[in-house]
Amino acid sequence: MKQDTLLAQAGARRDPATGAITMSICPSAAFQHPALGQSTGFDYSRTTNPTRKALEETMAALEGGARAVAFASGLAAVDAVMRLFSPGDAVLVTEDIYGGSYRLFERFGRTHGLHFVYIDTSKTENIAEGLKRNKFKGIFAELPTNPLLKVADLKALGTLAKEYGLLLVVDNTFLTPVLCRPLDFGADITLYSATKYLGGHNDLIAGLAVAKTQETGERLAFIQNAAGAILSPFESWLLLRSLKTLPLRLKKHEENALTVAEFLQKHRAARNVRYPGLPTDPGHALLTAQASGYGGIISFDAASRAEAERILASVRVFLFAESLGACESLITYPHIQTHADIPPEARERAGLTERLLRLSVGLEDPSDLLDDLSYALQGP
Ligand SMILES: Cc1ncc(COP(=O)(O)O)c(C=O)c1O
């Protein structure tokens, strides 16, 4: 079945006893055994749960993976993937990665003997050079990056990962499998903060990891059960429900984002407007080749920190908040919010300046969004 069909019917045909079209929420912690040594396939909900299973199977099918594993948050999914590595292993990581992933790598990964080297993953030649010089076990790439929206060449990453025998992990939170399927390009695992577009309504926190092979999927499921950061039956149901409208929402996010990006590009108070949907964006051609859309995230620089603060205080339709990918348009100040845990030198080096603002363009009427930005950017 095509993705739209899989999504529209997510959770259907799972209850032959009643014929329920909507997947039900199964809160049972434990399941009765038919007899000693027998199982219905469900024993204890940390290990597997019917509602979570429906979500995981939908995501695996959507992504073209062997197995999906649902976690209590996006970071719990990143954490589980990190546990696939062993002490002494080194991983190449996108330099302007989400600040929470950076914090996890540096504060926990390092204490468990892992090493992380941060690099601009949109520059394939730098990665190739890095791999020649040092021994790595994995690449962890965000695509497009949060918040600078740089685009890595997935095919090239897949080829390099194969050549060097690396685990290639792609955080695809910004695009979702509807717009891009990294496993098709050679990734071993696709990761999601499902809190964002997959959930799409600012009403749940969730994470997903989708593995290309059954073997990697089983290792992740083992970690999910052993460490216990599972997604609850209620959140699994809510996410499954949200997925049904994902393609429609993404279309509107993108339409609105392009309108906003074009507006910002012409506005003298907005500098370095980054949106891969703009034909002038450095990542446009590459993303066009490997995705069927560009998503709804834009970032730009205000003239100064004071100006960025003034814009944050002036918006009336955009909400000043720290997330993305939901119906409501949000504006974020990465420097001291989402990316506060990245040391100042590393932030500056990566271009995460104190003038940078990130927009998550929602589903509102675009004229309200333009009026709002027009007012906020016009200055005193
Ligand atoms: C790209 C990306 N990956 C992972 C995460 C972490 O996800 P969560 O907040 O659901 O734990 C985020 C959160 O903002 C994100 O933007």
The ligand as a Gaussian input file, in Angstrom:
#p B3LYP/6-31G(d) Opt

LIG

0 1
 C       15.806000      17.098000      15.684000
 C       15.409000      16.668000      17.064000
 N       15.747000      15.437000      17.498000
 C       15.409000      15.000000      18.737000
 C       14.720000      15.810000      19.617000
 C       14.353000      15.301000      20.989000
 O       13.025000      14.923000      21.030000
 P       12.079000      14.989000      22.340000
 O       11.954000      16.433000      22.716000
 O       10.805000      14.368000      21.864000
 O       12.754000      14.188000      23.394000
 C       14.341000      17.094000      19.211000
 C       13.600000      17.978000      20.117000
 O       13.431000      19.153000      19.888000
 C       14.695000      17.531000      17.893000
 O       14.384000      18.762000      17.455000

